Amino acid sequence: VLFEDGADRPGYPASMLKLMDLFVILDRVQAGQLRLDETVPVTKEAFDMGGSQVWLDPSESFTVDELLYALMVQSANDAAMALALHVGGSREGFVRMMNDKARELGLSPVTQFQSPHGLPPGKGQRPDITTPRDFAKLCQALLAAHPQTLKYTSVQQRVFRPDAVAPFQPITMGNHNALLGTFSGCDGLKTGWIRASGYCLA
């Protein structure tokens, strides 16, 4: 640690927590339990997501790989939910995997994930919580375990649904990380924003 300020202060990770989604998914790919070219169906639950999205429709399906680009480049909440349901069997099942990974990494008890997307909690739900130190540890561990993370996080622009047939249209996704491309070596990792957290960057 070269500099720290409030490193152990609890806060909301917002969409930065999608890096934990990526970690859980790449772990399963590495273990042979999931393939990047595997097809993921779009559910109504994914379709109903708000915030940043790629406007998935229940009549569509995409590969794990394409949805990971949507997750990291567009920070798509609908992609996060589609992947979570496919990999975890349910939202709760996937969130359990996220928290199991947090414990495995030795993150503090403060870090508790409640969602696969980082949006503000609904009525009766608890918010996602972490600390800057815990999140730095998560990022460091993710890069050590899965260097291919940078394949997704360093992309500034990418077309999603490039071969779309009406009524669907291709979407040009733009990375929310404005630091990308501004100086040599900047290759990630993830931004986030909800009103309660303000702007976040890992």
C-alpha positions in Angstrom: 0.0 0.0 0.0 1.5 3.3 -1.1 -1.3 5.6 0.1 -4.5 5.0 1.9 -7.4 7.1 3.1 -10.4 5.5 4.8 -9.2 2.1 3.6 -11.4 0.2 6.1 -14.4 2.5 5.9 -17.5 0.5 4.8 -19.2 1.7 1.6 -21.2 0.6 -1.4 -19.3 -0.9 -4.3 -22.1 -0.3 -6.8 -21.3 -1.9 -10.2 -17.6 -2.5 -9.2 -18.9 -5.7 -7.6 -19.4 -7.1 -11.1 -15.7 -7.9 -10.8 -16.7 -10.5 -8.2 -19.2 -11.9 -10.8 -16.4 -12.2 -13.2 -14.2 -13.9 -10.6 -16.9 -16.5 -9.7 -17.6 -17.2 -13.4 -13.9 -17.5 -14.5 -13.3 -19.8 -11.6 -15.9 -22.2 -13.0 -14.6 -21.9 -16.5 -11.1 -22.8 -15.2 -12.5 -25.7 -13.3 -14.3 -27.0 -16.4 -17.7 -26.5 -15.0 -18.6 -23.8 -17.5 -17.6 -22.9 -21.0 -17.1 -19.5 -22.5 -19.0 -20.6 -25.6 -21.9 -22.0 -23.6 -25.3 -20.5 -24.4 -27.1 -18.5 -21.7 -30.9 -17.9 -22.1 -32.3 -14.6 -21.2 -34.9 -14.8 -18.4 -37.7 -12.4 -17.6 -35.9 -11.5 -14.4 -32.9 -10.4 -16.4 -35.2 -8.6 -18.9 -36.7 -6.6 -16.0 -33.4 -5.1 -14.7 -33.0 -1.4 -14.7 -30.0 0.9 -14.8 -27.2 0.3 -17.3 -28.1 -2.6 -19.7 -27.9 -4.0 -23.2 -31.7 -4.5 -23.4 -31.7 -8.3 -23.4 -35.0 -9.9 -24.5 -36.4 -13.3 -23.2 -36.5 -14.5 -26.8 -32.7 -14.2 -27.0 -29.7 -16.1 -25.8 -26.0 -15.3 -25.8 -22.7 -17.0 -25.0 -21.1 -16.6 -21.6 -18.2 -14.8 -23.3 -20.5 -12.1 -25.0 -22.3 -11.5 -21.7 -19.0 -11.0 -19.9 -18.1 -8.3 -22.3 -21.5 -6.7 -21.7 -20.9 -7.1 -18.0 -17.5 -5.4 -18.0 -17.8 -2.9 -20.9 -21.4 -1.7 -20.6 -21.7 -2.7 -16.9 -25.0 -4.2 -18.0 -27.3 -5.2 -15.1 -29.4 -7.4 -17.3 -26.3 -9.4 -18.4 -25.3 -9.7 -14.7 -28.6 -11.2 -13.8 -28.7 -13.5 -16.8 -25.2 -14.9 -15.9 -26.1 -15.1 -12.2 -29.2 -17.2 -12.9 -27.4 -19.4 -15.4 -24.4 -20.1 -13.1 -25.9 -20.0 -9.7 -29.4 -21.4 -10.5 -31.0 -18.4 -8.8 -30.0 -14.9 -7.7 -29.6 -16.2 -4.1 -27.5 -19.1 -5.2 -25.1 -16.9 -7.2 -24.9 -14.3 -4.3 -23.9 -17.2 -2.0 -21.1 -18.0 -4.4 -19.9 -14.4 -4.3 -19.8 -14.4 -0.5 -18.1 -17.8 -0.4 -15.4 -16.4 -2.6 -15.1 -13.3 -0.4 -14.5 -15.6 2.6 -12.0 -17.7 0.6 -10.0 -14.6 -0.3 -9.9 -13.6 3.4 -11.9 -10.4 3.0 -13.1 -8.8 6.2 -16.6 -9.7 7.6 -17.7 -6.2 6.5 -17.8 -7.3 2.8 -21.2 -8.8 2.2 -22.7 -9.1 -1.3 -26.5 -9.1 -1.6 -26.9 -8.8 -5.4 -25.1 -9.7 -8.7 -25.4 -6.1 -10.0 -24.8 -3.5 -7.3 -28.0 -1.6 -7.8 -29.6 0.1 -4.7 -31.5 -2.5 -2.6 -35.3 -2.9 -3.0 -37.7 -2.8 -0.1 -36.7 -5.2 2.6 -33.3 -5.9 1.0 -29.9 -5.1 2.4 -27.2 -3.2 0.4 -24.0 -4.6 -0.9 -21.1 -3.5 1.4 -17.3 -3.6 1.2 -14.2 -1.6 2.1 -11.6 -0.1 -0.2 -8.9 -2.4 1.3 -11.1 -5.5 0.8 -11.9 -4.5 -2.8 -8.2 -3.9 -3.6 -7.5 -7.4 -2.3 -10.3 -8.8 -4.5 -8.9 -7.0 -7.6 -5.3 -8.2 -6.9 -6.5 -11.8 -6.4 -8.7 -11.7 -9.5 -5.7 -10.6 -11.7 -3.4 -13.2 -10.2 -5.9 -16.0 -10.7 -7.3 -14.9 -14.1 -5.0 -12.6 -16.1 -7.6 -12.8 -19.0 -9.7 -10.4 -16.9 -7.9 -7.6 -18.7 -9.2 -8.9 -22.0 -12.6 -7.7 -20.9 -11.8 -4.7 -18.7 -9.4 -2.9 -21.1 -12.0 -2.7 -24.0 -13.0 0.9 -24.6 -15.7 0.1 -27.2 -17.4 -3.0 -28.5 -20.5 -3.9 -30.5 -23.0 -6.1 -28.7 -25.4 -8.1 -30.8 -23.4 -7.3 -34.1 -25.5 -9.7 -36.2 -28.8 -8.5 -34.9 -32.0 -9.2 -37.0 -35.0 -6.9 -36.6 -36.6 -6.1 -34.3 -33.3 -6.2 -32.4 -30.4 -3.8 -33.1 -26.7 -3.8 -32.5 -25.5 -1.7 -29.5 -22.2 0.0 -29.4 -21.1 -0.4 -25.8 -18.8 2.3 -24.4 -16.7 1.6 -21.3 -17.6 4.0 -18.4 -13.9 4.1 -17.3 -12.8 7.3 -18.9 -9.1 6.7 -17.8 -8.8 3.9 -20.5 -6.8 5.2 -23.4 -5.6 8.3 -21.6 -2.2 6.9 -20.6 -0.1 3.9 -21.4 -0.8 0.8 -19.2 -4.3 1.7 -18.0 -6.2 -1.6 -18.5 -9.1 -1.6 -16.1 -10.7 -2.4 -13.9 -14.3 -1.3 -13.3 -16.4 1.7 -12.4 -19.6 2.0 -10.4 -22.2 4.6 -9.5 -25.3 4.7 -7.4 -26.5 7.9 -5.6 -25.5 6.5 -2.1 -21.9 5.7 -3.2 -21.1 8.4 -5.7 -18.5 7.6 -8.4 -16.4 4.5 -7.7 -13.4 3.2 -9.6 -11.3 0.1 -9.0 
